[in-house]
Amino acid sequence: MAEKTKLKMFPLCKRIVLLCLGLLVMAFGVAFSIKAALGTSPISSVPYVTGAISGLSVGTTTIIMNTLFVLIQIAILRRRYQPYQLLQLPAAILFGTAIDVAGFVLQGLVPAAYWQQWLICLLGIFLVALGVSMEVTAGLITTAGEGIVLAICQVAPVKFGNMKMAFDLTLVALSVILSFLFLGHLDGVREGTVAAAILVGQLTKQLNKPMKVVERFFLQ
């Protein structure tokens, strides 16, 4: 009996490891995007701007924002909220902490030319997409940002893709408003933000294909 339980737990442990690795990869993607200085991805735009306003690290504001997202999910779904989704909170803490660690590791990376900024930005976009694909393949929980979109879709007759686009646009618009109100200039939203909005989803779809092989041979 104990041996059977151990066999069942082993795939779960591997999925947890893959989820954590995916969050770390995404964190480095965010850090590379910040270092590129061409605008962050839509989901990171609000933490970046609020960090610039408050003086807190982007990792800290990411944790705060994701905690708010979890509370909003609970408010939207109420009795339909599944308690295991509270695991989004430790995932958010890991993700936010990893962003700050990645920022520290990459602190010496300073692109001198515009093409170098784009190279770093595209690397960041690729890493975010890879991290998302790893998270999806792990099949345990969603990030709090995706969770709030799914929660809205459960109570409103709207497709996930349309709601995700509207959610990302809302975050970008909020970032722009906060930038001008508190900083007096646009910060964190540039051409790299547009590139991330277009490319992350497309790259994730392509990366999901090889990740299926990983799931078949290593997560079963």
N, C-alpha and C positions, 0 to 999 in steps of 0.2 A: 504493500500500500504506500509506504513511504517512498519507494522507488518510483511508483507511478506519479506521485505528486511532484517529485523532483523533475521527472521528464516533462510534465506539464508546465512547470515553472521556468524551465530553461528557455523556451521560445519567448516567453514574456520578458525575461531578463534581457534577451538579445534585442527585443523591440524597444525596451527602455533605453538601452545603450545607443541604439540608432537614433531615437528621438533626441537624446542629449547631444549626440554628435551633430545632428541636424541643427539644433539651436545654436551650437558653437559656430558652425559654418555660417549660419545666417548672421550671427553677431559680427563675425569678421567681414561679411559682406557689407553690413551697415557701416562698420568702421572704415572700410575702404571708400565707401561712398562719401563719407564725411571728409576724409582726407583729400578726395578729388576736388571738393569745393565747387561742384557743379549742381548742387541740390541733392537732397536725400530722396529715398523712395517715399511714396505717399504715406505708408504706415509709420515711417520714422520722422516725418516732417514735423508733426506736432511735438514729440519729445525733443527734437533738436531745437525748435524755436523756444519752447518753454524753458529748456535748459539755458539758452542764451539769455532769456529774460530773468530767470531766477538765480542763475549762477550754479545751479545743480548740474551734475553730470548727465549726459544723455542716457546712460544706463539707469540712473535713479529715476529720471522722468519717464523712462520707458516702463519701469516697474509700477510707478504710480498710475500711468495711463492704463496699463493692462489690468490693474486692480479695479479701476473704475469701470472698465469694460466688463469684467466679471460681475460686478454689482448691477450693471445695466442689464446683463443677460438674466440675472435672477429676477429683476423687476419686470422684465418683459414676459418671461415664461412662467414665473410664480410656481405653481404646483407641478408644472411640467418640467421644471428645471431638474436635471439629473445631477445628484450630488457629486458623482465622480468627476464632473467637469471642474470641480474646485481644484483639481490637480493643475489647472491652468495657472494657479497662483505660484506654486513652486517652479513651474516651467518659466513663468514670467521673471521670477527672481534670478533664475539661472541665466536666462537670456539677457536681462539687463546688466547683471554682473559681468557676463562675458563680453558685452559691448564695451564696457569700461576697461576690461583687461585687454581687449583687442586694440582699443584706442591707445593704451599705454605701450603695447608692443609696437604699434605703427607710428609712434610719435615722431620718429626721425624721418618719416616719409613725407617729403615736401616736393611736389611736382613743380618743375620750373617752367614748363611750357604747356600751352593749351592742349596739344596732342597727348602729353603725358597725363594731364588731368582726365582726358577721355579714356585713356588706357586703364587708369586706376578705377574710373567710374564703371567701365564695362566689366572689369574684374569683380567689382562689388556687386553689380547686377547679377553676374553669373553665380557668385557664391550665395546670394540670397535665394535665387531660383533653385540651386542645388540643395540648400538647406530646407526649403519648403518641400521639395520632392522627397527628401529623406524623412521629414516629419510625416508626410502623407503615407509613405511606405510603412512607417512604423505602426500606423493605424491605431494609435492609442487615444490621444486627445488632439484637438485643434488648438492653435494659438488663440488668445483672447480676442484678437482682432477678427479672425475668421469666425470665432464663436458668436460674436455679436451679430454678424451678418446672417449666420445660420438661425439664430434666435428670431431675428426679424422675419426671415423667410417662413418660419413655423407659424407665425401669427398673421402674416400678410400675404396676399396672393401675388407674389413677385418671384421671379426666377433668381437663383443664386448669382449668376453672372451679372445680371442687371443691378442687383442690390450691391454686389461687391464694387462695381464701377461707381455707383452713386456714393457709397461709403468712402471710397478713396478720394473722390472729388470733394466730398465734404471735409475730409481731413486736410487736403491741400488748401481749400478755401479758408478754413479756420487758421491754418498756418500763415497764410498771406495776411489775413486781417490782424492777427496777433503781432506779426512782424511790424507792420506799419503803425499799429497803435502803441506798442511798447518800445520798439527799437528805432522807429523812424525811417526804416528802410526795409527792403525785401531781403529776407535771409532764409536759407535752407530750401528754397524752391526756385529751381532754375531748369535749364534744358535737360540736366541729368534726371530730374524728377519725371519729366515727360518720357524720357527713354526708359526709365525703370517701370513706369506705369504700362508702357507698351510691351516691353521685352520680358519682364519677369514671368508673367503668365504664360507666354509662348514658350520660353525656355523650360519652364517647369513641365509643360506638357511633353516636350521632347525628352527631358531627363527622366520622366516617369517610366519610359519604355525600358531603359537599361536597369532602372531600379526594380522593375518587376523581376528581373533575373536575380537580383540580390535577395528579394523576398522569397523567391522559389527555392533557392539553394542554401540560404543562410538563416531564414527566419521561421522555417517550418518545424 
